[in-house]
Amino acid sequence: MLTRQELMDAVWGEHYFGGSNTVDVHMKSLRHKLGDNPREPQYIATVRGVGYRIVDK
């Protein structure tokens, strides 16, 4: 599992100035491209208030 902050640091660097919704927007786009349903995720699951995790099947 990765927090939104960990994702932002890894992708845009520690000095990125932006909101955590940036990560949410990119995750939404990624889910759309993968055909993943956020209500019944196959690839990316949201951990409310924390971040995201890869779905373990």
Buried (B, 14 or more C-beta within 10 A) or exposed (E): EBBBEBBBBEEEEEEEEEEEEBBBEEBEEEBEEEEBEEEEBEEBBBEEEEBBEEEEE
